[in-house]
Amino acid sequence: MITINGLAKSFGPRTLWSNLDCRVADGEMLAVTGPSGAGKSTLLNCIGLLERPTHGQILCRGADITRFGPRARRRFRRDVLGYLFQSYALIETATVAENLRVTMAPKGQRRAVLRDALDHVGLAGHENERIHHLSGGEQQRVAVARLLVKQPSVILADEPTGALDRANAAVVMDALREMSAAGAAVLIASHTPSIWSRCDAVLELSAPRPVDEQPGASAGSRPGRGVQAART
Ligand SMILES: Nc1ncnc2c1ncn2[C@@H]1O[C@H](COP(=O)(O)OP(=O)(O)OP(=O)(O)O)[C@@H](O)[C@H]1O
C-alpha cells in the first residue's frame, strides 16, 4: 500500500503540486491524469525514488520511503518496485530471456517462470530474439512479462500504452489488472480515458500556474491546489 501525505514538489520557484494526499491500497489501481506538465511522471518518480519531493511523506507499509538511505532505497527498488515506461526500458541488444532474467530470483524454477510469463503476454517461443528485432508492442509485452516474473508489490506505469495499438494496449492493461488483483498497488500515469475507466480511482493533477502567479516566496502551496481524486 502507498499512502501519500501532504506531498509537494517544486523545481526552483515552480511548484507542480502541493498538499497532495492519496492512498493506493494493495489490490487497487489508481490512474493519475492531468495535462502535459502537470507533474504526473514526477509524482511516479517521487514514489520510485528517482526524484525527491520538496515536502511530505510517501509511506509504504508504514515506512516513509522518502527518508530511506542508499541501502534501503536499493532494496525498495529491487524487492518492492516495478516500473513500466512508455519507452519499454529494455536492454536493446540482449535477448528477451536475458531481459527477463535480470529480475529473476530463485534459480530452480527460472525456465518455467520465464516461459509462463512470456506465454501470458503472447510471446511464447520468443525467448532468444533480440529486443531490437521486436516491434514496439512486443517490446512493451516483454516489459510486462518482466513485471510478471518479478511480481512487485508496487507498480508504477508511466504512459504504458502511449505508443501501442489497441490490441497491445489491452494485453498490457489486462496484465496490470491481474497483478493488481494479485495484490499489487498500481499507479498509472495516462492521458487515455479508456485507461482511467479500468482503474479503481482517478487522481487528477491540474497544470501548474506560471511562477509569477504562484503565491509568496514559498512557491505556491495553496492547499489542495490542482488535485482531485475520484473513484471510478
Ligand atoms: N528534473 C527536473 N528539473 C526541472 N524541471 C523538471 C524536471 N523534471 C520535470 N520538470 C518539469 O516539471 C514539469 C512536470 O513534468 P512531468 O514530466 O512530471 O509532467 P507530466 O504531467 O508527466 O507531463 P506529460 O503528460 O507531458 O508527460 C514539466 O514542466 C517539466 O519540464
The ligand as an ORCA input file, in Angstrom:
! r2SCAN-3c Opt
* xyz 0 1
  N      14.451     17.444    -13.133
  C      13.678     18.478    -13.493
  N      14.128     19.740    -13.366
  C      13.351     20.798    -13.683
  N      12.091     20.701    -14.158
  C      11.609     19.454    -14.323
  C      12.367     18.285    -14.004
  N      11.592     17.193    -14.250
  C      10.412     17.665    -14.709
  N      10.430     19.007    -14.762
  C       9.318     19.872    -15.180
  O       8.207     19.566    -14.370
  C       7.014     19.662    -15.142
  C       6.228     18.385    -14.990
  O       6.871     17.337    -15.704
  P       6.260     15.889    -15.798
  O       7.043     15.157    -16.813
  O       6.153     15.302    -14.446
  O       4.778     16.206    -16.338
  P       3.698     15.194    -16.921
  O       2.394     15.579    -16.325
  O       4.133     13.788    -16.738
  O       3.736     15.597    -18.464
  P       3.424     14.720    -19.772
  O       1.959     14.404    -19.734
  O       3.777     15.639    -20.896
  O       4.313     13.501    -19.732
  C       7.443     19.939    -16.581
  O       7.271     21.312    -16.829
  C       8.893     19.564    -16.594
  O       9.619     20.350    -17.512
*
